Amino acid sequence: MIFRKFVGLIAAVAAIAAAAAVCIVALAFALYAGVRDAIGPAWAAAVVAGVAALIALLLALVVTRRARPPPVRGDTQNVTAKLVDLARDRPLVALAAVGAAAAVVVRNPRILSAVVAGLFAGRSARHPPRH
């Protein structure tokens, strides 16, 4: 019974995400078609890309404003808190740093495999118990 509800919830979230993706693509096409005749196809594509980047930046600002990592015991400023503060204070610098890190990770297969393994590893594998 619980598994059925969980699968139903996952299906509902997937349907909502698919509908949102269709709406975003339709809005991008509408924006492109609306400005294509006035400024040309290349600039219209640039406008669509700029609007998408602006929306992504605004979403990142909203998400980082709400992010408050829990402090680590005995450490008032952990690395995660410092990174969130950097993203909050200087979002463009943080966005550039994330882009540069993503480029390095994608270009180097060893780093990429380590990142993927770290993402899919269980919590116990990342944080072994202390004795």
N, C-alpha and C positions, 0 to 999 in steps of 0.2 A: 504494500500500500504506500509506504513512504517512498520507495523507489519509483513508483508510478507518478507520484506527485513531483518528484525531483525531475524526472524525464519530461513531464509536462511543462514544468517551469523552464527548463532548458530550451524546449521547443518554442515556448512563448517568447523568451529572450531572443532566440535566433530569428524568429519571425519579425519582431520589432526591429532588430538590427538590419535585417534585409530590407524592410520597408523604409527605414531611415536612409540606407545606402541608395535605394532607388530614388528617393526624394532629392538627395544631394546631387546625384548624377543628372536628374531632370532639371534642377535649378541651375547647374553648371551649363547645361546645353542651352537653357533659356537665356542666361546671361550672355553666353557666347553669341547666340543668334541676335540678341538685342543690340549688341555693340559692334558686330562684325561689319555691317554696312557703313557705319559711321567712321570707324577707324581702321578697318582692314582686318583680315584673318589673323595675322601674326600678333598684332596688338590686342585683338580680342582674346586670343589664347593667353597672352600675358596678363590681361585683366582678370581672367578666370583664375589663373594661378595665383595672382596677388590676393584676390579675395579669399581663396582657400587658405593661403598662408596667414592672412589676417585672422581668419576664424580659428585656425589652429593656435595662433599666438594668444588670442583671447581665451580660448579654452585652457591653455597651459597656465595663463595667469590666474584664472579662477581656481584651477586644481591646486596650484602651488600656494595660493593664499590660504586654502583650507588645510593643507598638509601640516601636521604637527607630529613629527616622529617622537616616540616616547624616549625620555632620556635613559641612558645606560647607567646602571648603578655605579657610583663613584666617578662618573664622567659628566660634567655639566655641558660640554660641547662635543658631542660625538661627530663623526664624519658626515653622517646622514643629516644631522641638524645644520651643519655648516653648508652642505650642498643645497638644502632647501632654502636657507637664508640667502645664499648666492642667487638662486633662481628667483627668489622674491624681490631682491634688491636690483638685480641686473638680468632681466629675462633674456635679452638679446645675447649677452655673453654666455649665459647658460645654454641657450639654444645652439649657439655656435660650438660650444664644447661638446654637447651631445651629438651634434652632427659630425664633428671631427672624430669622436670616439666611435661612432657607428661606422664611419668610413674605415678606420683602422681595424675594427672587429671584422667587418665584411671582407676586407682584403687579405687578412691573415687567417688561414684555415685553422691553425692551432688555437689561436685566441677565440675564434668563432666556436670551435668545438668545446672549449672550456666554458664559454659563456652559456652555450646551450645545455651542457651537462649541469652547470650550476643552477640554471633555471628549472630544470626538470628533476633535480635531486630533491629528495625529501628534506624536511627541516632537520631531522636527526643527522643526516649526512653532512649538512652545512655546519651544524653546531654540535659537536660531540659533547657528551656529558663531562662535566668537570669532577674530578675526584679529590 
